[in-house]
């Protein structure tokens, strides 16, 4: 029985699940928004929040702890220099899960996992995606 067990297993071994969640957080830091299944988003959210809290601490031990989880120094640098200062005035709840419709192939519930305090470059990136390109005339 799974009473009072908080670990979401996602049908993977422990090492595979840890790698998956670390890669999800790295993608979230790099792209500011990821589209994933709802179960993976719910499992990734606590780790992402913990990494931002480490980034807000900003000391050497926090940086080394983040590197031990995420395994990518350049991503940790972005976390400590851009994302953590943007969330400095927030006490928690740095990420948001927005539910989407089911995936067409297997009807898995999909969701966006994104930062609540979006960076300015993300807003311009989203606007650039919304603006349609020039339509080509068919001959």
DSSP file (Angstrom, degrees, kcal/mol; ACC not computed):
  #  RESIDUE AA STRUCTURE BP1 BP2  ACC     N-H-->O    O-->H-N    N-H-->O    O-->H-N    TCO  KAPPA ALPHA  PHI   PSI    X-CA   Y-CA   Z-CA
    1    1 A X              0   0    0      0, 0.0     0, 0.0     0, 0.0     0, 0.0   0.000 360.0 360.0 360.0 148.5    0.0    0.0    0.0
    2    2 A X    >   +     0   0    0      3,-0.0     3,-1.6     2,-0.0     2,-0.1  -0.009 360.0 155.8-103.6  28.8    1.1    3.5   -0.8
    3    3 A X  T 3  S-     0   0    0      1,-0.3     3,-0.1     3,-0.0     0, 0.0  -0.370  74.5  -6.8 -62.7 129.0   -0.3    5.3    2.2
    4    4 A X  T 3  S+     0   0    0      1,-0.2     2,-0.6    -2,-0.1    -1,-0.3   0.726  92.5 140.6  60.3  28.0    1.6    8.5    3.0
    5    5 A X    <   -     0   0    0     -3,-1.6    -1,-0.2     1,-0.1    -3,-0.0  -0.897  30.0-174.1 -99.4 124.8    4.3    7.9    0.3
    6    6 A X        +     0   0    0     -2,-0.6     2,-0.4    -3,-0.1    -1,-0.1   0.614  47.8 106.0 -97.1 -13.4    5.2   11.2   -1.4
    7    7 A X        -     0   0    0      1,-0.1     2,-0.7     2,-0.0    -2,-0.1  -0.538  60.7-146.8 -73.6 124.5    7.5    9.9   -4.1
    8    8 A X        -     0   0    0     -2,-0.4    -2,-0.1     1,-0.1    -1,-0.1  -0.832  11.4-165.3 -88.7 117.5    6.0    9.9   -7.6
    9    9 A X    >   -     0   0    0     -2,-0.7     3,-1.5     1,-0.1    -1,-0.1   0.797   5.1-159.7 -82.4 -29.1    7.6    6.9   -9.3
   10   10 A X  T 3   -     0   0    0      1,-0.3     3,-0.1     7,-0.0    -1,-0.1   0.682  63.3 -75.2  58.7  19.9    6.6    7.6  -12.9
   11   11 A X  T 3  S+     0   0    0      1,-0.2     2,-0.3     0, 0.0    -1,-0.3   0.798 105.6 110.8  67.4  29.5    7.2    3.9  -13.8
   12   12 A X  S <  S-     0   0    0     -3,-1.5    -1,-0.2     1,-0.1     2,-0.0  -0.862  72.2 -99.0-131.6 163.1   10.9    4.3  -13.7
   13   13 A X     >  -     0   0    0     -2,-0.3     4,-2.7    -3,-0.1     5,-0.2  -0.287  44.8-101.7 -73.3 169.5   13.8    3.1  -11.6
   14   14 A X  H  > S+     0   0    0      1,-0.2     4,-2.4     2,-0.2     5,-0.2   0.919 121.3  45.4 -62.1 -45.8   15.3    5.5   -9.0
   15   15 A X  H  > S+     0   0    0      2,-0.2     4,-2.2     1,-0.2    -1,-0.2   0.907 114.7  48.2 -66.5 -41.1   18.3    6.5  -11.1
   16   16 A X  H  > S+     0   0    0      2,-0.2     4,-2.5     1,-0.2    -2,-0.2   0.908 112.6  48.8 -65.1 -41.8   16.2    6.9  -14.2
   17   17 A X  H  X S+     0   0    0     -4,-2.7     4,-2.6     2,-0.2     5,-0.2   0.908 110.6  50.2 -65.3 -42.4   13.7    9.0  -12.4
   18   18 A X  H  X S+     0   0    0     -4,-2.4     4,-2.2    -5,-0.2    -1,-0.2   0.903 112.7  46.9 -62.9 -40.9   16.4   11.2  -10.8
   19   19 A X  H  X S+     0   0    0     -4,-2.2     4,-2.5     2,-0.2    -2,-0.2   0.907 111.6  51.5 -66.2 -41.7   18.0   11.8  -14.2
   20   20 A X  H  X S+     0   0    0     -4,-2.5     4,-2.3     2,-0.2    -2,-0.2   0.937 111.9  45.5 -60.0 -48.1   14.6   12.6  -15.8
   21   21 A X  H  X S+     0   0    0     -4,-2.6     4,-2.3     1,-0.2    -1,-0.2   0.887 112.4  50.8 -66.6 -39.0   13.7   15.1  -13.2
   22   22 A X  H  X S+     0   0    0     -4,-2.2     4,-2.2    -5,-0.2    -1,-0.2   0.913 112.0  47.8 -64.0 -41.3   17.1   16.8  -13.3
   23   23 A X  H  X S+     0   0    0     -4,-2.5     4,-2.3     2,-0.2    -2,-0.2   0.871 109.8  53.0 -66.7 -36.4   16.8   17.0  -17.1
   24   24 A X  H  X S+     0   0    0     -4,-2.3     4,-2.3     2,-0.2    -2,-0.2   0.925 110.5  46.9 -63.4 -43.7   13.3   18.5  -16.8
   25   25 A X  H  X S+     0   0    0     -4,-2.3     4,-2.4     2,-0.2    -2,-0.2   0.898 111.2  51.8 -66.0 -39.5   14.6   21.2  -14.4
   26   26 A X  H  X S+     0   0    0     -4,-2.2     4,-2.3     1,-0.2    -1,-0.2   0.909 110.8  47.9 -62.4 -41.5   17.5   22.0  -16.7
   27   27 A X  H  X S+     0   0    0     -4,-2.3     4,-3.0     2,-0.2     6,-0.3   0.885 110.6  51.9 -65.7 -38.1   15.1   22.3  -19.7
   28   28 A X  H  X S+     0   0    0     -4,-2.3     4,-1.9     2,-0.2    -2,-0.2   0.905 111.5  46.6 -64.5 -41.2   12.9   24.6  -17.6
   29   29 A X  H  < S+     0   0    0     -4,-2.4    -2,-0.2     2,-0.2    -1,-0.2   0.898 117.8  43.3 -66.5 -40.0   15.8   26.8  -16.7
   30   30 A X  H  < S+     0   0    0     -4,-2.3    -2,-0.2    -5,-0.2    -1,-0.2   0.910 129.0  24.0 -73.6 -43.2   17.0   26.9  -20.2
   31   31 A X  H  < S-     0   0    0     -4,-3.0    -3,-0.2    -5,-0.2    -2,-0.2   0.521  89.8-136.3-105.8  -7.1   13.7   27.5  -22.1
   32   32 A X  S  < S+     0   0    0     -4,-1.9    83,-1.3    -5,-0.3     2,-0.3   0.254  85.2  46.8  69.7 -11.8   11.6   29.0  -19.2
   33   33 A X  E     -A  114   0A   0     -6,-0.3     2,-0.4    81,-0.2    81,-0.2  -0.943  64.7-171.9-156.8 134.8    8.7   26.8  -20.2
   34   34 A X  E     -A  113   0A   0     79,-2.3    79,-2.6    -2,-0.3     2,-0.6  -0.974  17.8-140.9-129.2 147.1    8.4   23.1  -20.9
   35   35 A X  E     +A  112   0A   0     -2,-0.4     2,-0.3    77,-0.2    77,-0.2  -0.931  44.1 138.4-104.9 120.8    5.5   21.0  -22.3
   36   36 A X  E     -A  111   0A   0     75,-2.6    75,-2.9    -2,-0.6     2,-0.1  -0.851  56.0 -65.9-149.0 178.5    5.3   17.7  -20.5
   37   37 A X  E  >  -A  110   0A   0     -2,-0.3     4,-2.4    73,-0.2    73,-0.3  -0.380  46.8-115.8 -72.0 157.6    2.8   15.2  -19.1
   38   38 A X  H  > S+     0   0    0     71,-2.7     4,-2.4     1,-0.2     5,-0.2   0.881 114.7  52.4 -63.3 -39.1    0.9   16.3  -16.0
   39   39 A X  H  > S+     0   0    0     70,-0.3     4,-1.7     1,-0.2    -1,-0.2   0.913 111.2  46.4 -64.8 -42.1    2.4   13.6  -13.8
   40   40 A X  H  > S+     0   0    0      2,-0.2     4,-2.1     1,-0.2    -2,-0.2   0.884 111.6  52.3 -67.7 -37.2    6.0   14.6  -14.8
   41   41 A X  H  X S+     0   0    0     -4,-2.4     4,-2.0     1,-0.2    -2,-0.2   0.918 109.9  48.3 -63.6 -42.7    5.2   18.3  -14.3
   42   42 A X  H  X S+     0   0    0     -4,-2.4     4,-0.6     1,-0.2    -1,-0.2   0.830 114.3  46.5 -67.2 -31.2    3.9   17.6  -10.8
   43   43 A X  H  X S+     0   0    0     -4,-1.7     4,-0.5    -5,-0.2    -1,-0.2   0.813 114.3  47.6 -78.3 -30.2    7.0   15.5  -10.0
   44   44 A X  H  X S+     0   0    0     -4,-2.1     4,-2.3     1,-0.2     3,-0.3   0.806  94.7  75.3 -80.0 -31.3    9.3   18.2  -11.4
   45   45 A X  H  X S+     0   0    0     -4,-2.0     4,-2.4     1,-0.2     5,-0.2   0.875  92.9  49.4 -55.2 -47.7    7.8   21.2   -9.7
   46   46 A X  H  X S+     0   0    0     -4,-0.6     4,-2.1     1,-0.2    -1,-0.2   0.889 112.2  48.8 -62.3 -36.7    9.2   20.5   -6.1
   47   47 A X  H  X S+     0   0    0     -4,-0.5     4,-2.1    -3,-0.3    -1,-0.2   0.905 111.2  49.8 -68.3 -39.8   12.7   20.0   -7.5
   48   48 A X  H  X S+     0   0    0     -4,-2.3     4,-1.9     2,-0.2    -2,-0.2   0.910 111.2  49.3 -63.6 -41.6   12.6   23.2   -9.5
   49   49 A X  H  X S+     0   0    0     -4,-2.4     4,-2.0    -5,-0.2    -1,-0.2   0.898 110.1  51.4 -64.0 -39.9   11.3   25.2   -6.5
   50   50 A X  H  X S+     0   0    0     -4,-2.1     4,-2.1     1,-0.2    -1,-0.2   0.886 108.0  52.1 -64.3 -39.0   14.1   23.8   -4.4
   51   51 A X  H  X S+     0   0    0     -4,-2.1     4,-2.3     2,-0.2    -1,-0.2   0.885 108.6  50.1 -66.6 -38.3   16.7   24.8   -7.0
   52   52 A X  H  X S+     0   0    0     -4,-1.9     4,-2.2     2,-0.2    -1,-0.2   0.896 108.6  52.9 -66.9 -38.2   15.4   28.4   -7.0
   53   53 A X  H  X S+     0   0    0     -4,-2.0     4,-1.4     2,-0.2    -2,-0.2   0.900 109.6  48.6 -62.7 -39.7   15.6   28.5   -3.2
   54   54 A X  H  X S+     0   0    0     -4,-2.1     4,-1.9     1,-0.2     5,-0.3   0.908 109.9  52.8 -63.6 -40.6   19.2   27.4   -3.5
   55   55 A X  H  < S+     0   0    0     -4,-2.3    -2,-0.2     1,-0.2    -1,-0.2   0.851 105.5  53.8 -63.9 -34.2   19.8   30.1   -6.1
   56   56 A X  H  < S+     0   0    0     -4,-2.2    -1,-0.2     1,-0.2    -2,-0.2   0.833 104.1  55.6 -70.0 -31.6   18.4   32.7   -3.8
   57   57 A X  H  < S-     0   0    0     -4,-1.4    -2,-0.2    -5,-0.2    -1,-0.2   0.945  85.4-173.4 -64.2 -46.4   20.8   31.6   -1.0
   58   58 A X     <  +     0   0    0     -4,-1.9    -3,-0.1     1,-0.2    -1,-0.1   0.442  29.9 129.1  75.7   1.3   23.6   32.3   -3.5
   59   59 A X  S  > S-     0   0    0     -5,-0.3     4,-2.0     1,-0.1    -1,-0.2  -0.313  72.8-101.0 -87.2 175.8   26.5   31.0   -1.4
   60   60 A X  H  > S+     0   0    0      1,-0.2     4,-2.4     2,-0.2     5,-0.2   0.878 120.2  52.6 -64.6 -40.3   29.1   28.5   -2.6
   61   61 A X  H  > S+     0   0    0      1,-0.2     4,-2.2     2,-0.2    -1,-0.2   0.900 109.3  49.9 -64.8 -39.2   27.6   25.5   -0.8
   62   62 A X  H  > S+     0   0    0      2,-0.2     4,-2.2     1,-0.2    -1,-0.2   0.899 110.6  50.6 -64.5 -39.9   24.2   26.2   -2.4
   63   63 A X  H  X S+     0   0    0     -4,-2.0     4,-2.2     1,-0.2    -2,-0.2   0.909 111.5  47.2 -64.5 -42.2   25.9   26.4   -5.8
   64   64 A X  H  X S+     0   0    0     -4,-2.4     4,-2.0     2,-0.2    -1,-0.2   0.861 110.6  52.5 -69.4 -34.2   27.7   23.1   -5.3
   65   65 A X  H  X S+     0   0    0     -4,-2.2     4,-1.4     2,-0.2    -2,-0.2   0.914 110.0  48.6 -65.0 -42.1   24.5   21.4   -4.1
   66   66 A X  H  X S+     0   0    0     -4,-2.2     4,-3.0     1,-0.2     5,-0.3   0.895 110.4  51.2 -64.5 -40.0   22.7   22.6   -7.2
   67   67 A X  H  X S+     0   0    0     -4,-2.2     4,-2.4     1,-0.2    -1,-0.2   0.878 106.0  55.6 -64.6 -36.8   25.5   21.3   -9.4
   68   68 A X  H  < S+     0   0    0     -4,-2.0    -1,-0.2     1,-0.2    -2,-0.2   0.836 115.7  38.1 -66.8 -30.3   25.3   17.9   -7.7
   69   69 A X  H  < S+     0   0    0     -4,-1.4    -2,-0.2    -3,-0.2    -1,-0.2   0.925 126.9  32.0 -80.3 -48.8   21.6   17.7   -8.6
   70   70 A X  H  < S-     0   0    0     -4,-3.0    -3,-0.2    -5,-0.1    -2,-0.2   0.743  82.5-152.1 -89.7 -25.0   21.5   19.2  -12.1
   71   71 A X     <  +     0   0    0     -4,-2.4     2,-0.5    -5,-0.3    -4,-0.1   0.540  64.4  99.7  68.8   8.6   25.0   18.1  -13.3
   72   72 A X     >  -     0   0    0      1,-0.1     4,-1.9    -5,-0.0     5,-0.2  -0.940  52.3-167.2-131.4 110.8   25.3   21.1  -15.7
   73   73 A X  H  > S+     0   0    0     -2,-0.5     4,-2.1     1,-0.2    -1,-0.1   0.855  88.4  54.4 -67.1 -35.9   27.4   24.1  -14.6
   74   74 A X  H  > S+     0   0    0      1,-0.2     4,-1.8     2,-0.2    -1,-0.2   0.872 109.1  48.7 -67.7 -34.9   26.2   26.4  -17.3
   75   75 A X  H  > S+     0   0    0      2,-0.2     4,-2.3     1,-0.2    -1,-0.2   0.892 110.3  51.3 -69.2 -39.6   22.6   25.8  -16.3
   76   76 A X  H  X S+     0   0    0     -4,-1.9     4,-2.5     2,-0.2    -2,-0.2   0.867 107.1  54.7 -64.9 -35.7   23.4   26.4  -12.6
   77   77 A X  H  X S+     0   0    0     -4,-2.1     4,-2.2     2,-0.2     5,-0.2   0.921 109.1  46.7 -62.9 -44.1   25.0   29.7  -13.6
   78   78 A X  H  X>S+     0   0    0     -4,-1.8     4,-2.5     2,-0.2     5,-1.5   0.906 111.8  52.6 -63.0 -41.3   21.9   30.8  -15.4
   79   79 A X  I  <>S+     0   0    0     -4,-2.3     5,-2.6     1,-0.2     6,-0.2   0.929 115.0  39.6 -59.3 -47.4   19.8   29.7  -12.4
   80   80 A X  I  <5S+     0   0    0     -4,-2.5    -1,-0.2     1,-0.2    -2,-0.2   0.804 123.6  38.4 -76.0 -29.7   21.9   31.7   -9.9
   81   81 A X  I  <5S+     0   0    0     -4,-2.2    -2,-0.2    -5,-0.2    -3,-0.2   0.755 131.9  12.5 -96.4 -25.5   22.4   34.8  -12.1
   82   82 A X  I  X5S+     0   0    0     -4,-2.5     4,-1.1    -5,-0.2    -3,-0.2   0.778 125.7  39.6-118.2 -49.4   19.1   35.3  -13.8
   83   83 A X  I  ><S+     0   0    0     -5,-1.5     4,-1.2     2,-0.2    -3,-0.2   0.928 113.4  50.0 -78.6 -44.8   16.2   33.2  -12.4
   84   84 A X  H >4<S+     0   0    0     -5,-2.6     3,-0.5    -6,-0.2    -1,-0.2   0.910 110.6  49.4 -63.5 -43.2   16.9   33.4   -8.7
   85   85 A X  H >4 S+     0   0    0      1,-0.2     3,-1.2    -6,-0.2     4,-0.2   0.850 107.6  56.0 -64.2 -30.4   17.3   37.3   -8.7
   86   86 A X  H 3< S+     0   0    0     -4,-1.1     3,-0.3     1,-0.3    -1,-0.2   0.790 112.1  43.0 -68.7 -25.7   14.0   37.5  -10.6
   87   87 A X  T X< S+     0   0    0     -4,-1.2     3,-1.4    -3,-0.5    -1,-0.3   0.145  80.9 111.6-102.4  18.2   12.3   35.5   -7.8
   88   88 A X  T <  S+     0   0    0     -3,-1.2    -1,-0.2     1,-0.3    -2,-0.1   0.826  77.7  47.6 -64.9 -32.6   14.0   37.4   -5.0
   89   89 A X  T 3  S+     0   0    0     -3,-0.3     2,-0.4    -4,-0.2    -1,-0.3   0.379  97.2  87.8 -91.0   6.0   10.8   39.1   -3.7
   90   90 A X    <   -     0   0    0     -3,-1.4     3,-0.1     1,-0.1     4,-0.1  -0.877  61.9-155.9-108.6 136.2    8.8   35.9   -3.8
   91   91 A X  S    S-     0   0    0     -2,-0.4     2,-0.3     1,-0.2    -1,-0.1   0.557  70.2 -40.5 -87.5  -8.7    8.7   33.5   -0.8
   92   92 A X  S    S+     0   0    0      1,-0.1    -1,-0.2    -5,-0.1   -43,-0.0  -0.942  97.6  87.0 166.4 179.6    7.8   30.4   -2.8
   93   93 A X        +     0   0    0     -2,-0.3    -1,-0.1    -3,-0.1    -2,-0.1   0.957  43.2 159.1  68.9  50.5    5.6   29.3   -5.6
   94   94 A X        +     0   0    0    -49,-0.1    22,-3.0    22,-0.1    23,-0.5   0.686  56.4  54.0 -80.6 -18.4    8.1   30.1   -8.3
   95   95 A X  E     -B  115   0A   0     20,-0.3     2,-0.4    21,-0.1    20,-0.2  -0.772  64.7-155.3-118.5 161.5    6.6   27.7  -10.9
   96   96 A X  E     -B  114   0A   0     18,-2.9    18,-2.3    -2,-0.3     2,-0.6  -0.992   7.4-148.0-135.3 140.4    3.1   27.3  -12.4
   97   97 A X  E     -B  113   0A   0     -2,-0.4     2,-0.6    16,-0.2    16,-0.2  -0.957  13.5-169.3-109.5 120.9    1.5   24.3  -14.0
   98   98 A X  E     -B  112   0A   0     14,-2.5    14,-2.9    -2,-0.6     2,-0.2  -0.950  19.6-133.1-111.0 118.3   -1.0   25.1  -16.7
   99   99 A X  E     -B  111   0A   0     -2,-0.6    12,-0.3    12,-0.2     2,-0.2  -0.465  24.1-173.1 -74.7 139.6   -3.1   22.1  -17.8
  100  100 A X  E     -     0   0A   0     10,-2.9    10,-0.2     1,-0.2     3,-0.1  -0.565  33.6 -78.9-114.7-177.9   -3.5   21.5  -21.5
  101  101 A X  E     -     0   0A   0     -2,-0.2     9,-1.2     1,-0.2    -1,-0.2  -0.155  62.8 -72.6 -74.4 177.8   -5.7   19.0  -23.4
  102  102 A X  E     -B  109   0A   0      7,-0.2     7,-0.2     1,-0.1    -1,-0.2  -0.399  53.6-100.1 -71.6 150.6   -4.8   15.4  -23.8
  103  103 A X     >  -     0   0    0      5,-2.7     4,-2.1     1,-0.1     5,-0.1  -0.477  29.1-131.9 -68.7 140.6   -2.0   14.3  -26.1
  104  104 A X  T  4 S+     0   0    0      1,-0.2    -1,-0.1     2,-0.2    -2,-0.1   0.855  97.8  52.1 -67.4 -36.0   -3.5   13.1  -29.4
  105  105 A X  T  4 S+     0   0    0      1,-0.2    -1,-0.2     3,-0.1    -3,-0.0   0.925 133.8   1.5 -71.8 -44.8   -1.5    9.9  -29.7
  106  106 A X  T  4 S-     0   0    0      2,-0.1    -2,-0.2     0, 0.0    -1,-0.2   0.306  91.6-117.2-129.3   9.0   -2.1    8.3  -26.3
  107  107 A X     <  +     0   0    0     -4,-2.1     2,-0.3     1,-0.2    -3,-0.1   0.745  54.4 162.2  59.8  27.1   -4.5   10.8  -24.6
  108  108 A X        -     0   0    0     -5,-0.1    -5,-2.7    -6,-0.1     2,-0.3  -0.604  48.3-107.1 -73.5 135.1   -2.0   11.5  -21.8
  109  109 A X  E     - B   0 102A   0     -2,-0.3   -71,-2.7    -7,-0.2   -70,-0.3  -0.480  41.3-156.5 -66.1 127.5   -2.9   14.7  -19.9
  110  110 A X  E     +A   37   0A   0     -9,-1.2   -10,-2.9   -73,-0.3     2,-0.3  -0.668  14.5 177.4-106.1 159.3   -0.4   17.4  -20.9
  111  111 A X  E     -AB  36  99A   0    -75,-2.9   -75,-2.6   -12,-0.3     2,-0.4  -0.990  28.4-121.1-155.6 154.8    0.7   20.5  -19.1
  112  112 A X  E     -AB  35  98A   0    -14,-2.9   -14,-2.5    -2,-0.3     2,-0.5  -0.863  19.5-160.7 -94.6 136.0    3.0   23.5  -19.3
  113  113 A X  E     +AB  34  97A   0    -79,-2.6   -79,-2.3    -2,-0.4     2,-0.3  -0.987  30.1 153.9-113.2 119.6    5.5   23.9  -16.5
  114  114 A X  E     -AB  33  96A   0    -18,-2.3   -18,-2.9    -2,-0.5     2,-0.2  -0.922  46.5 -91.4-144.6 164.2    6.7   27.5  -16.4
  115  115 A X  E     - B   0  95A   0    -83,-1.3   -20,-0.3    -2,-0.3     3,-0.1  -0.540  23.5-144.6 -76.5 143.4    8.1   30.2  -14.2
  116  116 A X  S    S+     0   0    0    -22,-3.0     2,-1.2     1,-0.2    -1,-0.1   0.931  96.8  53.2 -72.7 -47.5    5.7   32.6  -12.5
  117  117 A X  S    S-     0   0    0    -23,-0.5    -1,-0.2   -34,-0.1     2,-0.2  -0.741  89.1-157.7 -88.4  94.2    8.0   35.5  -12.8
  118  118 A X        -     0   0    0     -2,-1.2     2,-0.1    -3,-0.1    -2,-0.0  -0.477  14.0-119.9 -77.2 143.9    8.8   35.4  -16.5
  119  119 A X    >>  -     0   0    0     -2,-0.2     4,-1.5     1,-0.1     3,-0.7  -0.438  23.8-114.6 -74.9 154.5   12.0   37.0  -17.7
  120  120 A X  H 3> S+     0   0    0      1,-0.2     4,-1.8     2,-0.2     5,-0.2   0.855 116.0  56.8 -60.5 -35.0   11.7   39.8  -20.3
  121  121 A X  H 3> S+     0   0    0      1,-0.2     4,-1.6     2,-0.2    -1,-0.2   0.806 103.1  55.4 -69.0 -26.1   13.4   37.8  -23.0
  122  122 A X  H <> S+     0   0    0     -3,-0.7     4,-2.7     2,-0.2    -1,-0.2   0.906 104.7  52.7 -69.4 -40.8   10.8   35.0  -22.5
  123  123 A X  H  X S+     0   0    0     -4,-1.5     4,-2.4     1,-0.2    -2,-0.2   0.910 111.1  45.8 -62.7 -41.2    7.9   37.5  -23.2
  124  124 A X  H  X S+     0   0    0     -4,-1.8     4,-2.1     2,-0.2    -1,-0.2   0.860 111.7  53.1 -68.7 -32.6    9.5   38.6  -26.4
  125  125 A X  H  X S+     0   0    0     -4,-1.6     4,-1.5     2,-0.2    -2,-0.2   0.906 110.3  47.0 -66.6 -40.8   10.2   35.0  -27.4
  126  126 A X  H  X S+     0   0    0     -4,-2.7     4,-1.7     2,-0.2    -2,-0.2   0.912 112.0  50.3 -67.2 -42.0    6.5   34.2  -26.8
  127  127 A X  H  X S+     0   0    0     -4,-2.4     4,-2.0     1,-0.2    -1,-0.2   0.882 107.6  54.4 -62.8 -37.1    5.4   37.2  -28.8
  128  128 A X  H  < S+     0   0    0     -4,-2.1    -1,-0.2     1,-0.2    -2,-0.2   0.850 107.8  50.0 -65.6 -32.9    7.7   36.2  -31.6
  129  129 A X  H  < S+     0   0    0     -4,-1.5    -1,-0.2     1,-0.2    -2,-0.2   0.849 110.3  50.3 -71.8 -33.0    6.0   32.8  -31.7
  130  130 A X  H  < S+     0   0    0     -4,-1.7     2,-0.4    -5,-0.1    -2,-0.2   0.864  89.7  87.6 -75.1 -36.0    2.6   34.3  -31.8
  131  131 A X  S  < S-     0   0    0     -4,-2.0     2,-0.1    -5,-0.1    -4,-0.0  -0.492  82.0-130.3 -67.6 120.5    3.3   36.7  -34.7
  132  132 A X        -     0   0    0     -2,-0.4     3,-0.1     1,-0.1    -1,-0.1  -0.398  18.4-116.9 -73.4 149.8    2.6   34.8  -37.9
  133  133 A X        -     0   0    0      1,-0.2     2,-0.1    -2,-0.1    -1,-0.1  -0.322  47.1 -74.5 -76.8 167.2    5.2   34.8  -40.6
  134  134 A X        -     0   0    0      1,-0.1     2,-0.3    -2,-0.1    -1,-0.2  -0.391  53.3-118.0 -64.8 136.5    4.4   36.3  -44.0
  135  135 A X        -     0   0    0     -3,-0.1     2,-0.4    -2,-0.1    -1,-0.1  -0.559  22.5-130.9 -79.3 137.7    2.2   34.1  -46.0
  136  136 A X        -     0   0    0     -2,-0.3     2,-0.4    -3,-0.0    -1,-0.1  -0.691  20.2-121.6 -88.2 139.2    3.6   32.7  -49.2
  137  137 A X        -     0   0    0     -2,-0.4     2,-0.3     1,-0.0    -1,-0.0  -0.638  23.1-130.6 -82.0 133.7    1.4   33.1  -52.3
  138  138 A X              0   0    0     -2,-0.4    -1,-0.0     1,-0.1     0, 0.0  -0.659 360.0 360.0 -85.1 137.8    0.6   29.8  -54.0
  139  139 A X              0   0    0     -2,-0.3    -1,-0.1     0, 0.0    -2,-0.0   0.428 360.0 360.0 -98.9 360.0    1.2   29.8  -57.7
